[in-house]
């Protein structure tokens, strides 16, 4: 398979993805935030949540597995709790609606929660947490995904990779601290991206149907992903499954359809966003305590905050654009109607 790459500016990439989604049956109101999120993930070096998602997203819109014309609906269900019905549309418009209402509610109540149900792939969990931290809030984000890992001790994929993200503002910094991790050793999207690019995956990421470790992305996608930390990672994945599926009234991972093919109905995923106003809860001490944390980190010359590589990739992409496999770039151009 060709290893050639195509370079695109961020604006070129966003226009191309937008055109591909609209040509596949999405309203501008759904296509625009989705295109922004996918290009932002690619710019952050998260190709598994980036442009490799465009073909399956477009396919889902064409066959009705996602409603490209959905209008998410928000309801305040308690004093500091919001619920958004994504109406089986793309996650990003629903998340925009949820976070827009969550920020003022968290400032008013000190702590506020939003759930999104009947949703789709929500991309970089950390990107959503970062948005909240950019507004001065501490954030926790959870989301479930279609089955990828087995229950601990089980054999069949049942739990999703179920990402967890945390973000907090940093005094005097240009960007918040963001911690973003899938509970598998690697996110399934990274294996799909490797498959698209014709690359092997590292050993330890996944097992094949027979439970044997594999570096073949095709065999990995037919098998199961490995949890981080063995039974501890599997337990965390179960926790997220309860928060993201049971709490939102959405599908569990083993009930959900795949994000990568046309089979089945809508994936019906759930997401949870917790926002905390650190000022009142810390008695005003939070900025100073975070400054002390940064000072302690600075005493270790080789230590670095989580997310540093993501910010470096973002800066390079803003300056130089992004590189995507040429095969993928051509596929997206064809979806966009042969757009140059």
KASULJO-V969355 format. One line per field, one symbol per residue. phi: phi as a letter, one per 20 degrees, with the letter a starting at -180 (. if undefined). psi: psi as a letter, one per 40 degrees, with the letter a starting at -180 (. if undefined). A space follows every 10 residues. Layout:
BEGIN
phi->???
psi->???
END
This chain:
BEGIN
phi->.fdfcdecff fffffffgff fffeocfgfe fffffgffff fffendffdd ffefgfffff ffenfcefdf cfcdceebgc cccdefllef fffffgffff efgfffffen bbccdccldc gdmfgfffff ffffendecc ccbdcfgbce gfnedegbef flfcccbbfd fmefcffcdc beeegcfgff ffffffemdf dffnfbcege negbdeffff fedbeeffml ffffffffgf gffedffdmd ffgfefefed beenegfmec cccdccefff femneggfff fffffffffd feebfgnfff ffffffffed nddcgfffgf fffffenmgf
psi->iieiihhiid dddddddddd ddeefiiddd dddddddddd dddeegddeb eeeddddddd ddeediheei hihhhheidf hihhheffai dddddddddd dddddddded hiihihifaa heahdddddd dddeeeihih hiiiiihdii iheidihdii egihiiiiih heidiihhhh hieidiiddd ddddddefii iiiediiade ehiiehdddd debiihihfb dddddddddd dddddddefa iideeiiiee aeiiaidfii ihhhhhhecd defeeddddd dddddddeeh deiiiieddd ddddddddde aihihddddd dddddeffh.
END
